[in-house]
Amino acid sequence: MAALLIALNGVFALSELALVSARTARLKTLADSGRRGARTALALAENPGKFLSTVQIGITLIGILAGAFSGAALGADLSDIFRETRLPPGLAEPLGYGIVIGIITYLSVVVGELVPKQLALRNPETIACAVAPMMLWLSRLGAPVVYLLDLSSRVIFRLLGMHESPASAVTEEEIKTMVEEATTAGVIEVDERRMISGVLRLGDRAVRAVMTPRTDVDWIDLADDPETIREILTVTTHSRLPVGEGSSDNIIGILHLRELLPAYMRGESVELRHYVRQAPVVPDRIDALEALNVLRESDVPIALVHDEYGHFEGLVTPADILDAIAGAFKSDEDTTEPEAVQRDDGSWLLAGWMPVDEMSDQLGINLPRTRDYETVAGLIIDKLHHLPATGEYIDTLGWRFEVVDLDGRRIDKVLASKISDDELDG
């Protein structure tokens, strides 16, 4: 009888932890695939009050019955055995009851709690589907008591000013943790983890963090003479170029060079203005995902990025979004140096234009959630409050960032070195 009660306690403990630990998304997938018990498990997981009350009733009743049986039956029997061995009555009775209670407690903890809960954690969704119909049947069987307990718990939550069951939304940090664990376990590849991290960053990145800045944009000025324009069209490696009038702040559209090719091959005079196509304009503060939606709906796969004052800041293309996810693709003409190179002493040589969130992943740094910079150079300027000179540095986030090369007024190379504990203490 005691063994049966302990086994029943294990079933309740198994059911409780399995249904609580089961992931809602996984249960929905199992329900859609027709898995038996999945929809019942999903209903119990989404409304745990009645289910938890049922489990608690079962565990409490089992505890009472196990205590009463072990004390009244097994304890008395073992005490009689000890008396027959001529132990003093004052010792036989407490020794018999003590041994029985100790054994029952041990088995209840191991067989009735620990083992079932460990089993539940190994495959919570499968076990939840198996036990959900039984738990639903038990909750209906004890409906009056279950309702009373569920109502009582809700009243106490309201008196405390708390919600009965907080939304169990999966956070971005939890997703990153799961991806890291899956990478460590070999479930996903390192490159897959890198791309997943890139996708997660897109929603947090302003479009200015992925755009090509105006200083790196080749463009055609309609005010230039035809020979100058022809030279630009001849040497450019791009298939599309922005077109402006007099200034890069006055970009009027995008020119697709392939459309000019037939006319130039025939030696005809070309009126460039007739080939200029309108391109969407996006603010530099919208996130990269919004910019991607704009590009998807545009006839021209290029968007012009402007700041709040209407100044042209740069261009964003689908390739820029892809670079942010999968990393930059090098072409034959591309001489761009890598964003980050680790040196033998453990320090990192970083490009000033490297996105700061990629740098944080590379160096294992936790950045402030709210910040006004998007690149490594922006981080340094934000801390210094002025344009730095070569050799200037900042100490922040446990690292020293030193400017080692400038390209005019632009920070080109930064040396990042981990600050030792002695330096931090000093």
Secondary structure as GFF3:
##gff-version 3
##sequence-region A 1 426
A	DSSP	alpha_helix	2	21	.	.	.	ID=ss1
A	DSSP	alpha_helix	24	32	.	.	.	ID=ss2
A	DSSP	alpha_helix	38	46	.	.	.	ID=ss3
A	DSSP	alpha_helix	48	69	.	.	.	ID=ss4
A	DSSP	pi_helix	70	75	.	.	.	ID=ss5
A	DSSP	alpha_helix	76	84	.	.	.	ID=ss6
A	DSSP	alpha_helix	89	109	.	.	.	ID=ss7
A	DSSP	pi_helix	110	114	.	.	.	ID=ss8
A	DSSP	alpha_helix	115	122	.	.	.	ID=ss9
A	DSSP	alpha_helix	124	141	.	.	.	ID=ss10
A	DSSP	alpha_helix	143	159	.	.	.	ID=ss11
A	DSSP	alpha_helix	172	184	.	.	.	ID=ss12
A	DSSP	alpha_helix	190	202	.	.	.	ID=ss13
A	DSSP	three_ten_helix	207	209	.	.	.	ID=ss14
A	DSSP	beta_strand	212	213	.	.	.	ID=ss15
A	DSSP	three_ten_helix	214	216	.	.	.	ID=ss16
A	DSSP	beta_strand	220	221	.	.	.	ID=ss17
A	DSSP	alpha_helix	226	235	.	.	.	ID=ss18
A	DSSP	beta_strand	240	244	.	.	.	ID=ss19
A	DSSP	three_ten_helix	248	250	.	.	.	ID=ss20
A	DSSP	beta_strand	251	256	.	.	.	ID=ss21
A	DSSP	alpha_helix	257	265	.	.	.	ID=ss22
A	DSSP	three_ten_helix	272	275	.	.	.	ID=ss23
A	DSSP	beta_strand	276	277	.	.	.	ID=ss24
A	DSSP	beta_strand	281	283	.	.	.	ID=ss25
A	DSSP	alpha_helix	288	297	.	.	.	ID=ss26
A	DSSP	beta_strand	303	306	.	.	.	ID=ss27
A	DSSP	beta_strand	312	316	.	.	.	ID=ss28
A	DSSP	alpha_helix	318	326	.	.	.	ID=ss29
A	DSSP	beta_strand	340	342	.	.	.	ID=ss30
A	DSSP	beta_strand	348	351	.	.	.	ID=ss31
A	DSSP	alpha_helix	356	363	.	.	.	ID=ss32
A	DSSP	alpha_helix	376	384	.	.	.	ID=ss33
A	DSSP	beta_strand	393	396	.	.	.	ID=ss34
A	DSSP	beta_strand	399	407	.	.	.	ID=ss35
A	DSSP	beta_strand	410	418	.	.	.	ID=ss36
A	DSSP	alpha_helix	421	425	.	.	.	ID=ss37
###
